[in-house]
Amino acid sequence: MQNRFATTDGDAFRLFIHYRLKGGQTIKDYYDEKKRLGSLADLKERHIISGLTDGVPPDVELALAGLSFTSSSEWLAAAQRQTAAANVDFSTACPTKRM
């Protein structure tokens, strides 16, 4: 269950770090929720951008890894292009990332 009402910056930061793209979720929905959590955690834009890439499937993460973004909206546009070009299927949840 997702906690949409984080009560402290620490809670929001923890949720931001661990938030992953879920099965059936669009890249835009993922982006909106992860950006919201980053804002609640009072993160700077550059940290939000980095965190966005950390929650996507490995093939998308790899494609975005070599790119540089100055805004989260640039990240979203690139992620949408990548997922459309690769015809990525998000019907299953993103695998658990290594810690």
N, C-alpha and C positions, 0 to 999 in steps of 0.2 A: 504494500500500500504506500502510496506517495504522500509525503507530508507537505501540503501546500501552505501551511501556516507556520513556518519555522519561526521560533520565538527569539533566537539570538543570532548574531553574526556567525558564531561558531556552528550552530545548527545548520544555517544556510550554507556555510562553507563546506561542511561535511556532506550535505546533500549534493552540492555542486560537484564536488570531487568524484562522488560515486555514481552520479546520474549517467545512465547509458541509454542509447537509442533502443527502444523497445519494439518488439514484434508488432507490426501493423501501424506503427507510428511513422508519420512522414518526417522527412528531414527538417521541414519548416516547423512542425510541432515540437520536435526535439530541440531545435534552435531556440524557439520561443521560451520553452521551459528552462533550458540550461542558462539562457541569458537572464531570465528572471531570477533564478537562484544566484547567479553571479552578482547581479545588482543588489539583491538582498544581503549578500555577504560583503557588499561594499568593495568588490574587486575592481581593479583598473581594467580598462578595455583590453589591453594587451594580455592580461591574465585570463580574461574571459575567452578571448580568441584561442589561446593555447588550450584551455579546458574544453572548448567545443570539439577540437580534434580528438581529444582523449576519449570521448564517449561514443565514437562511431565504429562500425565494423573495420577489421584490419585492412581490407582492400581499399576502403575509402580513406582510412587514416594514411596509408602508404601513398596514395595519390596526392593527398593534400600536404604531406610532410615536407616536400621540397618547395612549397609555395610560401610567399610572404604576404601577409595581409595587414592593412592599416586600419581596418574597421571590421567589426563582426558582420556587418552586412556584406562586405566583400567575401568573407568566409562563407556565408550562406549561399551567395551566388555561385561560388566555385564548387561548393558541396553539391548544390542542385545540378550543376552542369555535369559533375563527375558521376553522380548517381544516375542521371538520365543517359549519359553516354555508355555507362557500364550496364545499364538496365538492372541495377541492384534491386534485389528482392528483400524487403524488410519484413516479410511475413513471419520471420522467426526473430527472436530476441538476439541482440548483440551478445556474442560470447563474453564471458567474464574475462576481464583484463587481468594481466599479471600484476602483482603488487610488488 
